[in-house]
């Protein structure tokens, strides 16, 4: 056999023994236990929707803060601070009250004042038009106030008198402070006293 024929046979064997791409098996990682998503069935990017919050129940009485004071007491260990809060609560349907609360924290003082206002609430006798039937005047400590009906004028009042009148639901009245007192708690209390006189006067008329 010639050397040329031997060289040809050896080249044929080497070509046949080279593996092709189809013969090679590529090892792929196992997908067992893993979730596969198609393009249409992918979860949203933002994740699951947040649960809807329950609707807040509207409170029976509206509350408004009229005064906040920080009281300092000097003790052996240093200064100690407490807060005094005055609030007005009412349902705008004839019920209104003034309360005072004291605590070391503002939120606790507001809660105490709100409970105190609900405890000392009065029922105001109003006309069908939600206004007072006649003029009233009262005095508490150094504060004096006069409230009179004013048809078609709305609520003409200032300071804490306006807060008490609005939370009581009274309309078309005009109020005048007859004293120089700037104490909002006393002004609110004198307004309550005046409205209380109105209810007492109405009871005596009915009897």
N, C-alpha and C positions, 0 to 999 in steps of 0.2 A: 504493500500500500504506500502510495506516495505521501510525502510530508504535507502536501497541499490539501489532500483529502482529509488527513487527520486534523488539520487546523480548522477546516470547515465544520467537521463533526463536533469538535469541542465548542465552537462558537454557538452552534444550534442548541447544545445542552445548556449552556449558561443562559441563553435567552429564554428557554422554556422554564427554567427554575426560578426566574425573577418573579415575585408575586405582583399581581396587578392590584389596582385600587379597589376593585370589586371584591377581591379575596380577603382584603384586610378588614377586620371587624373592630370598630371603634367602641371602646367601653364607655357607656353613658351612665350617669348616676341614676340610681333607682328612685322612682317617683312614688314609691309606696308610702302611704300615710300623708302625702302632701296634696293640698287642694289646688286644682288647676282651674283657671278661669278663662273663659273665652272673652273676646273683646266686648260682647254684648252683655255678658253676665258678670262683669267686674263689680266689686263693691264700690260705692261712692267714695271719692277722695276724702271728703270731710268726715268720714266715719258714720256711725249710726246717728240718727237724729236725736236731739236732746229731748228729754221728757217735758211735756208742757206743764208750766207752773199752774198751780191751782189759783183761781181768781180770788183776789183779796175781798174779804167781807167788809163792807162799809160800816164804820163804827156808828153807834146810835147817836152819840153826842160829838159835836165838833168842839175842839179845844184850841184856845189861843193864849200864848204866854204874854203877859202884860208887863212883868218886871222880873229881873234876875239880879240878886245881890250876892256878893261874896263877903262873908263875915269872917274876920280874923280874930282868933283867940290866942293870946300869948300864954303858953304853959312853960313848965320847967325845961322841957325838951326842945322848945322852940315855938314857932308859930304854927297854929293849926287852922286850916281853912274849912269852912262849911258854906253851903250854898242855900239861899232862900229864894224860892220861886213862887210867883203868884200867877194863877191862870184863871181864865173864864171858860166855862163849859156850857153848852146849850144845844138844843135840838132844832132851833129855828122854828119851833111850833108853839112857843109859849113857856118852855122850861129853860131856866138859866140859873147858874150858881157861880160863886167865886170861892176859890180854894187857895190855901197856902201850904207849902211843903218845904221841909228842911232836911238836908242830908249832906254827906260828904262828897257825893257825886251828883252831877247835874241831872242825869237821867233818872236816878232814884228820887231826887227832889221833885222832878216833873210828875212822876208816877204818884207820889204822895199827894201833891197838890191837886192832881186830877181826881183822885179818890175823894179828897176832902171837898172838892167842888160838887161832885155828884151827891155827896152826903148832905150838903147844905143847899140843895137845889130847891127853887120855889117855882110855883105855877102862876104865871101872870094871866090875869083876866083881860082878854082883848076883844075888840069888836069884830064882826065878820070881815071887815076890811083889814084886819091884822094891825090895828092902831089902837092908841089909848083913847078912852072916851072923854077924858077931861084933864086939866092941868094938875100936876103933882109937884110937890116940893119936899125935900128932906135934908137932914143934917146928920153927919156922922163924923165924930171927932172934929177936926178943923175944916172938913170939906162940906160944902153946901151945893146942891144942884136943883135946878128947876127944869121939868120936862113938860112940854105942852104939845097938843096935836097940831099938825100943820098939813092940811090936805093938799096933795099934789106937789109937795116940796121934797119928798124923799126923807132921808135921814140927815138932818143938819146937826151934827154933834162932833166933838173932838175928844182927844185923850182916851181914857179907858171907858168913858160913857158910851162912845160909839161902839166899842167892842161888845159891851154888855147888851146894848140895844140890838145890834145886828145878830148876835147869837141867840137872842130871845125871839127873833123873827118879827120884830116890831117895824112897821113902815110908817112913813109920813109923820115924823115927829121932829120937833126942834128942842134941843137941850142947851141949857146955859149954866156954866159953872159960876156961882155967886161968890166964891172964895178964891184966895190966891194960893191954895194948897196945890203942890205939884206931886204929892204922894199918890201914885196910880192905884195902889191897893185900896187906900181910903176912898178914892174917887169911885172905884168899882163897887165898893161896899155901900157907899151912899146911894149909888144908882139902884142897887138891889133893894135897899131899904125903901127908896121911893116907889119902886114897882110893887113892893110888898104892901105898901100903903094903899095902892090902887086896888089890889085884890081884896084887902080888908074892907075898903069903902064899898066895893061892889057887892060883897056879902051882906053888909048892913042894909043896902038898898033892896036886895032880894028878900030879906027877912021882913 
